[in-house]
Amino acid sequence: MSAWTCLGFAIALEIAGTFLLKLSHGFERWQWGALSIACYSACFFMMAPAMKALPVGVVYAIWSGIGIVAAAAIGVVAFGEKLGAMQYLCIALVLVGAVGLRLTGKGA
């Protein structure tokens, strides 16, 4: 499996873990919290091969950047959270940075 594929799975698992953590209501609903921990654990398991092949700064920036954008989108869509125009702009800048890192990096 390529480093980028591993990173993609790590991102998906991190997003799922964040969503489940929100559903746990601060671990009051422990089943969702346990699933969140499982997703985060699997996330790091998938991110390790990506860090072995790609620069750590690029991996972490893309992983966290896309996670930030997805978490914000899930908050708005699934939980009815409100964001202001400046917040949307800042989130868009995070996404631009993550995509820019991917497009300018060496292929692995």
N, C-alpha and C positions, 0 to 999 in steps of 0.2 A: 504494500500500500504506500502511495507517495506521501511525502511530508505534508503536502497541501491537502490531501484527502484526510489525513489524520487531523490536521488543524480544523478542517471543516466539521468533522465529527465532534471534536472538542468544543467548538463553538456551539453546535446544536445542543450538546449535553449541558453546557453552561447556561444556555438560555432556558432549557427545560428545568434545570435546577433552580434558577432564579424564579421562574413562574411557580414552581412547586413550593418554594420558600414563602412566597407571598400567600399562597393558599393555606400554608400551615398556621397563619396568624400568630407569628412569634412562637412557634412550636406548641401552641395550644392544641392544634390538630396534629398530633405526633406522626400519624401515618404519612401525611404530606411532607412533613419535615424529614422523616426517614428516607422517603423517595428522593427528596432534594439532596440529601447527603450522598445517596447512591449515585445520583447523576453527577454531582461534583467530583466524586471519586473516579468515576468512569471518564469524566472530562480530563482529569489530570493524567490518567492512564493513556488517553489518546493524544494528549498534547506532548507527552514526553518524546515520542519519535520525531515529532515536528521540530522540537527544540534541538534534537540531535543533528538534524540536517540543515536547519535554517538559522539565521541569526536570532538570538533570544529577543532582542529589542523589536524586531519585525514581528516575530510570532506573538509576543505579548501585546504589542500595539494593535495588531489586527484582531486578536482574540478579544481583547477588552473593548476595542472600538466597536466592533460589530455587536458584541454583547450589550454595550451601552445603548446603541441604536435600537436593537431588538427589544430590550427591556423597556425602553421608553415607549415604543410602539405597542407592546403588550399592555403596558399600564394604561395607555389611552384607549385602546380597543377593548380589552377584556375587563378592565377595572374602572373605566370611566374617569380616569385621572385627567386633569386639565393642565395644559402647558401653554405658556405665553409665546409670542412671536420670537423673542430673543432666545428662549429655550430651544425652540425648533431650529433656529439658526445655528446655535452652538452644537446641537446634536448633528446637524447636517455637516458642520465642519469636522466633527469626529469621523463621520462616515467618509468624507472626502479624504481625510488623512489615511484611514485604513485602506481604502481603495488605491490611493496613491502609492502607499508602501508596497502593495501587491504588484502594481503595474511597473514599478521602477526597480523591483528587486530581481536578483538573478533567479532563474528557474531552477527548481530542484526536483 
